[in-house]
Amino acid sequence: MLRAERDWTQADLAEKVGISRQAVISIEKYKYTPSLELAFNLAQAFGVDINEVFQQEEEK
């Protein structure tokens, strides 16, 4: 998981991309699929290509 690889808490990630901690939890539990805009923001926060964000979801 990209967040865990960086030792970020859910709150850290939420702050970096401007969403709530609950939204991070929902995304990680696959209860919510991020919008394209949010996926781009996540990719930017992690410093990865957007494909890597979606690839993480497919590996579940």
C-alpha positions in Angstrom: 0.0 0.0 0.0 1.4 3.4 -1.0 0.5 5.1 2.2 2.1 2.4 4.5 5.3 2.3 2.3 5.8 6.0 3.3 4.8 5.5 7.0 2.0 8.0 6.7 -1.0 7.8 8.9 -4.5 8.1 7.4 -4.7 11.6 8.8 -1.4 12.5 7.1 -2.7 11.4 3.7 -6.0 13.1 4.2 -4.3 16.4 5.0 -2.0 16.1 1.9 -4.9 15.6 -0.5 -7.6 17.7 1.2 -10.0 15.0 2.2 -11.3 13.6 5.5 -9.6 10.7 7.3 -12.9 8.8 6.9 -12.7 9.2 3.2 -9.2 7.7 3.3 -10.5 4.8 5.3 -13.3 4.2 2.8 -10.9 4.2 -0.1 -8.6 1.8 1.6 -11.5 -0.6 2.4 -12.7 -0.4 -1.3 -16.0 1.1 -0.2 -15.4 4.2 -2.2 -13.7 4.7 -5.6 -11.9 8.0 -5.8 -12.9 10.5 -8.5 -10.4 11.1 -11.3 -9.5 14.4 -9.7 -8.8 12.8 -6.4 -6.8 10.0 -8.0 -4.6 12.6 -9.6 -4.2 14.3 -6.2 -3.3 11.0 -4.6 -0.8 10.3 -7.4 0.8 13.7 -6.9 1.0 13.3 -3.1 2.6 9.9 -3.5 4.9 11.1 -6.3 3.8 8.3 -8.6 2.0 8.0 -12.0 -1.7 7.9 -11.7 -1.7 4.3 -13.1 0.0 3.2 -10.0 -2.8 4.5 -7.8 -5.3 2.4 -9.8 -3.0 -0.5 -9.9 -3.1 -0.7 -6.1 -6.8 -1.1 -6.3 -6.6 -3.9 -8.8 -4.2 -5.9 -6.6 -6.8 -6.3 -3.9 
